[in-house]
């Protein structure tokens, strides 16, 4: 199992953005023993400079909901900073699909 995991890993590097875009990276954690979840993320400018970081304790919920909370919290922070052109990255393809398939909800 360990070997196949390593074989399937791929190295990803941060890709620079054009002005005025920013990049938001989000993630969640879920404690297996209690089900407690948290979300968090970091917002960086086009040159990879740190602008803002955030974390939030959510409580009991699924990993998907925690991932969506992380995206939501990051978008709120970016909007409060006056940023409207945001590229976000998450490791949850399910969260991306939900957002793409339901853009107005």
SVG drawing of the C-alpha trace seen along z (x, -y; Angstrom):
<svg xmlns="http://www.w3.org/2000/svg" viewBox="-28 -46 35 48">
<polyline fill="none" stroke="black" stroke-width="0.4" points="0.0,0.0 2.7,-2.4 4.5,-1.7 1.5,-2.3 0.8,-5.6 4.3,-6.8 4.1,-5.7 0.9,-7.7 2.2,-10.9 3.1,-13.7 5.0,-16.8 3.2,-20.0 4.8,-23.4 3.2,-26.8 2.5,-28.5 2.9,-32.2 -0.2,-34.3 -0.7,-37.4 -1.7,-40.6 -4.2,-41.2 -4.9,-37.5 -4.3,-35.9 -4.1,-32.3 -5.9,-30.7 -4.9,-27.2 -7.3,-25.5 -7.3,-22.2 -9.2,-20.5 -8.3,-18.2 -10.5,-15.6 -9.5,-13.9 -10.4,-10.2 -11.0,-9.5 -13.5,-12.3 -14.6,-13.4 -13.7,-17.0 -12.8,-19.0 -11.0,-22.2 -10.4,-24.1 -7.8,-26.6 -5.9,-28.2 -3.5,-30.7 -3.9,-33.5 -0.8,-34.6 -0.3,-37.3 0.9,-36.8 4.5,-36.6 3.8,-34.0 4.0,-36.5 1.8,-35.7 -1.2,-38.0 -3.4,-36.3 -3.8,-33.0 -6.8,-31.6 -8.0,-28.6 -11.4,-27.7 -12.6,-25.0 -15.8,-23.6 -16.8,-20.8 -18.4,-17.6 -18.9,-17.4 -17.7,-15.5 -14.3,-16.2 -16.2,-17.5 -18.1,-20.1 -14.9,-21.1 -13.2,-21.6 -16.2,-23.7 -16.0,-25.8 -12.3,-26.4 -13.1,-27.6 -15.9,-29.8 -13.8,-31.3 -11.0,-32.1 -13.3,-33.7 -14.8,-35.9 -11.3,-37.0 -10.3,-37.8 -13.5,-39.8 -12.9,-41.8 -9.4,-42.6 -11.0,-43.9 -9.8,-41.1 -12.2,-39.8 -9.9,-37.7 -9.2,-34.6 -7.8,-31.2 -8.3,-28.6 -6.7,-25.2 -8.0,-22.3 -7.3,-18.6 -11.0,-17.9 -12.2,-17.1 -15.7,-16.6 -15.8,-20.2 -14.6,-21.6 -17.4,-19.6 -20.0,-20.8 -19.0,-24.4 -18.8,-24.1 -22.1,-22.3 -23.9,-24.7 -22.4,-28.2 -25.4,-30.1 -26.0,-28.2"/>
</svg>
